[in-house]
Structure formats: C-alpha cells, structure tokens
Amino acid sequence: MLAVRKTARGVGNIEVQDVPEPRPGPGQVVIEVNSSGICGTDLHIYLDEFETHRRVMAAAWRCWSFALEVLG
C-alpha cells in the first residue's frame, strides 16, 4: 500500500512509499482510506516547524474519509 511519510528532519523530505499492508491485533482495526486532506499540523511538519519525539513520522495527512476493512 502507499503511504506519505516524512523521511528526515528539514523542510520537505516527504515521500510516497510502498509499505507492507498492516495486520490488526486484538482490539485493533485496519481502515481503507477513501480520501485524505492536509491539516495545519501536516504543514508544520512539512516545514520542519513541529517538534516530535519520533525521528521519522510514520504517516502524515491524518484528515481522512475511510471505511472499516478488517477487525482484529
């Protein structure tokens, strides 16, 4: 599946990457994203104005429209 990811600190450094399909554990779900938007936090992350404890952001663009696909 495709994911938009911040790959390194600094302005930009955003890539569309092919990542493994997730498998849900007990009490978790997998969703199918139908559409996605950019929120203000994503813009700050892109501009490297947002401090995070994670070295690489797992996935950006969190304003979604989705359907439940798999229940763990």
Backbone as JSON Lines, residues from 0, in Angstrom:
{"i":0,"aa":"M","n":[0.84,-1.16,0.0],"ca":[0.0,0.0,0.0],"c":[0.89,1.23,0.0]}
{"i":1,"aa":"L","n":[0.34,2.35,-0.38],"ca":[1.11,3.59,-0.42],"c":[0.89,4.41,0.83]}
{"i":2,"aa":"A","n":[1.96,5.07,1.31],"ca":[1.88,5.93,2.48],"c":[2.74,7.16,2.22]}
{"i":3,"aa":"V","n":[2.26,8.31,2.68],"ca":[3.05,9.54,2.61],"c":[3.82,9.61,3.91]}
{"i":4,"aa":"R","n":[5.15,9.72,3.82],"ca":[5.98,9.67,5.02],"c":[7.02,10.78,5.03]}
{"i":5,"aa":"K","n":[7.28,11.3,6.21],"ca":[8.38,12.24,6.44],"c":[9.6,11.38,6.68]}
{"i":6,"aa":"T","n":[10.62,11.53,5.84],"ca":[11.75,10.61,5.88],"c":[12.95,11.13,6.66]}
{"i":7,"aa":"A","n":[13.01,12.45,6.89],"ca":[14.15,13.03,7.61],"c":[13.77,14.43,8.08]}
{"i":8,"aa":"R","n":[14.51,14.95,9.06],"ca":[14.29,16.32,9.51],"c":[14.62,17.28,8.38]}
{"i":9,"aa":"G","n":[14.09,18.5,8.47],"ca":[14.32,19.52,7.47],"c":[13.06,19.8,6.68]}
{"i":10,"aa":"V","n":[13.06,20.93,5.97],"ca":[11.91,21.3,5.15],"c":[11.74,20.28,4.04]}
{"i":11,"aa":"G","n":[10.5,19.85,3.84],"ca":[10.24,18.85,2.8],"c":[10.53,17.46,3.33]}
{"i":12,"aa":"N","n":[11.34,16.73,2.6],"ca":[11.7,15.35,2.96],"c":[10.46,14.49,3.15]}
{"i":13,"aa":"I","n":[9.49,14.65,2.26],"ca":[8.25,13.89,2.26],"c":[8.28,12.99,1.03]}
{"i":14,"aa":"E","n":[7.96,11.71,1.21],"ca":[7.96,10.77,0.1],"c":[6.71,9.91,0.13]}
{"i":15,"aa":"V","n":[6.26,9.5,-1.04],"ca":[5.24,8.46,-1.14],"c":[6.0,7.15,-1.21]}
{"i":16,"aa":"Q","n":[5.73,6.26,-0.25],"ca":[6.46,4.99,-0.16],"c":[5.49,3.82,-0.2]}
{"i":17,"aa":"D","n":[5.95,2.71,-0.74],"ca":[5.2,1.47,-0.71],"c":[5.55,0.77,0.6]}
{"i":18,"aa":"V","n":[4.56,0.53,1.45],"ca":[4.79,-0.08,2.76],"c":[3.94,-1.34,2.88]}
{"i":19,"aa":"P","n":[4.31,-2.27,3.76],"ca":[3.54,-3.5,3.92],"c":[2.11,-3.22,4.42]}
{"i":20,"aa":"E","n":[1.17,-4.05,3.98],"ca":[-0.21,-3.96,4.48],"c":[-0.2,-4.29,5.97]}
{"i":21,"aa":"P","n":[-0.86,-3.48,6.8],"ca":[-0.89,-3.78,8.24],"c":[-1.83,-4.93,8.55]}
{"i":22,"aa":"R","n":[-1.53,-5.65,9.62],"ca":[-2.39,-6.72,10.12],"c":[-2.81,-6.33,11.53]}
{"i":23,"aa":"P","n":[-4.13,-6.24,11.78],"ca":[-4.56,-5.78,13.09],"c":[-4.4,-6.85,14.16]}
{"i":24,"aa":"G","n":[-4.05,-6.41,15.35],"ca":[-4.02,-7.29,16.51],"c":[-5.35,-7.23,17.23]}
{"i":25,"aa":"P","n":[-5.5,-7.92,18.34],"ca":[-6.74,-7.91,19.1],"c":[-7.15,-6.48,19.48]}
{"i":26,"aa":"G","n":[-8.4,-6.14,19.21],"ca":[-8.91,-4.81,19.55],"c":[-8.47,-3.71,18.6]}
{"i":27,"aa":"Q","n":[-7.79,-4.03,17.52],"ca":[-7.34,-3.05,16.54],"c":[-8.13,-3.21,15.25]}
{"i":28,"aa":"V","n":[-8.08,-2.19,14.39],"ca":[-8.77,-2.25,13.1],"c":[-7.84,-1.79,12.0]}
{"i":29,"aa":"V","n":[-8.13,-2.19,10.78],"ca":[-7.48,-1.65,9.59],"c":[-8.57,-0.92,8.83]}
{"i":30,"aa":"I","n":[-8.27,0.29,8.36],"ca":[-9.24,1.05,7.6],"c":[-8.77,1.22,6.17]}
{"i":31,"aa":"E","n":[-9.72,1.36,5.25],"ca":[-9.41,1.69,3.86],"c":[-9.67,3.17,3.7]}
{"i":32,"aa":"V","n":[-8.65,3.95,3.38],"ca":[-8.79,5.39,3.24],"c":[-9.34,5.7,1.85]}
{"i":33,"aa":"N","n":[-10.47,6.43,1.83],"ca":[-11.09,6.82,0.57],"c":[-10.56,8.15,0.07]}
{"i":34,"aa":"S","n":[-10.28,9.05,0.98],"ca":[-9.7,10.34,0.62],"c":[-8.96,10.89,1.83]}
{"i":35,"aa":"S","n":[-8.09,11.85,1.58],"ca":[-7.26,12.39,2.64],"c":[-7.0,13.86,2.36]}
{"i":36,"aa":"G","n":[-6.86,14.64,3.42],"ca":[-6.55,16.05,3.27],"c":[-5.35,16.41,4.11]}
{"i":37,"aa":"I","n":[-4.92,17.64,3.96],"ca":[-3.77,18.14,4.71],"c":[-4.3,19.07,5.8]}
{"i":38,"aa":"C","n":[-3.88,18.84,7.04],"ca":[-4.29,19.73,8.13],"c":[-3.1,20.63,8.5]}
{"i":39,"aa":"G","n":[-3.35,21.58,9.39],"ca":[-2.32,22.54,9.78],"c":[-1.09,21.9,10.37]}
{"i":40,"aa":"T","n":[-1.27,20.84,11.16],"ca":[-0.12,20.15,11.74],"c":[0.76,19.55,10.65]}
{"i":41,"aa":"D","n":[0.13,18.98,9.6],"ca":[0.91,18.41,8.5],"c":[1.78,19.47,7.84]}
{"i":42,"aa":"L","n":[1.24,20.68,7.67],"ca":[2.01,21.76,7.06],"c":[3.2,22.13,7.93]}
{"i":43,"aa":"H","n":[3.01,22.17,9.26],"ca":[4.12,22.46,10.17],"c":[5.18,21.36,10.12]}
{"i":44,"aa":"I","n":[4.75,20.11,9.99],"ca":[5.69,19.01,9.87],"c":[6.48,19.15,8.57]}
{"i":45,"aa":"Y","n":[5.8,19.44,7.47],"ca":[6.48,19.62,6.18],"c":[7.52,20.74,6.26]}
{"i":46,"aa":"L","n":[7.17,21.83,6.94],"ca":[8.09,22.97,7.06],"c":[9.11,22.79,8.18]}
{"i":47,"aa":"D","n":[9.09,21.64,8.85],"ca":[10.0,21.3,9.95],"c":[9.88,22.28,11.11]}
{"i":48,"aa":"E","n":[8.64,22.71,11.38],"ca":[8.37,23.62,12.49],"c":[7.73,22.9,13.68]}
{"i":49,"aa":"F","n":[7.58,21.58,13.59],"ca":[6.87,20.81,14.6],"c":[7.85,19.85,15.26]}
{"i":50,"aa":"E","n":[8.07,20.02,16.55],"ca":[8.96,19.11,17.27],"c":[8.24,17.8,17.55]}
{"i":51,"aa":"T","n":[8.9,16.72,17.32],"ca":[8.33,15.41,17.6],"c":[9.4,14.55,18.24]}
{"i":52,"aa":"H","n":[8.98,13.63,19.08],"ca":[9.93,12.71,19.71],"c":[10.3,11.58,18.77]}
{"i":53,"aa":"R","n":[9.55,11.43,17.69],"ca":[9.84,10.37,16.73],"c":[10.76,10.91,15.65]}
{"i":54,"aa":"R","n":[11.77,10.15,15.31],"ca":[12.74,10.58,14.31],"c":[12.1,10.67,12.93]}
{"i":55,"aa":"V","n":[11.25,9.73,12.62],"ca":[10.58,9.72,11.32],"c":[9.09,9.57,11.56]}
{"i":56,"aa":"M","n":[8.31,10.42,10.96],"ca":[6.86,10.33,11.11],"c":[6.34,9.14,10.32]}
{"i":57,"aa":"A","n":[5.53,8.32,10.95],"ca":[5.04,7.1,10.3],"c":[4.15,7.41,9.1]}
{"i":58,"aa":"A","n":[3.21,8.28,9.26],"ca":[2.32,8.63,8.16],"c":[1.75,10.01,8.42]}
{"i":59,"aa":"A","n":[1.74,10.81,7.41],"ca":[1.19,12.16,7.54],"c":[-0.2,12.2,6.91]}
{"i":60,"aa":"W","n":[-0.77,13.34,6.89],"ca":[-2.06,13.57,6.24],"c":[-3.15,12.76,6.94]}
{"i":61,"aa":"R","n":[-3.53,13.23,8.14],"ca":[-4.42,12.47,9.0],"c":[-5.89,12.84,8.9]}
{"i":62,"aa":"C","n":[-6.3,13.74,8.03],"ca":[-7.71,14.13,7.91],"c":[-8.33,13.23,6.84]}
{"i":63,"aa":"W","n":[-8.97,12.14,7.27],"ca":[-9.36,11.07,6.35],"c":[-10.85,10.89,6.22]}
{"i":64,"aa":"S","n":[-11.24,10.27,5.11],"ca":[-12.54,9.65,4.94],"c":[-12.24,8.17,4.73]}
{"i":65,"aa":"F","n":[-12.85,7.28,5.52],"ca":[-12.43,5.88,5.46],"c":[-13.59,4.92,5.68]}
{"i":66,"aa":"A","n":[-13.33,3.65,5.4],"ca":[-14.26,2.55,5.67],"c":[-13.52,1.48,6.44]}
{"i":67,"aa":"L","n":[-14.19,0.85,7.4],"ca":[-13.59,-0.25,8.16],"c":[-13.36,-1.44,7.23]}
{"i":68,"aa":"E","n":[-12.14,-1.93,7.2],"ca":[-11.79,-3.02,6.3],"c":[-11.6,-4.34,7.03]}
{"i":69,"aa":"V","n":[-10.84,-4.35,8.13],"ca":[-10.55,-5.58,8.88],"c":[-10.62,-5.3,10.37]}
{"i":70,"aa":"L","n":[-11.27,-6.17,11.1],"ca":[-11.33,-6.07,12.55],"c":[-10.51,-7.18,13.17]}
{"i":71,"aa":"G","n":[-9.59,-6.83,14.09],"ca":[-8.72,-7.83,14.71],"c":[-9.36,-8.52,15.88]}
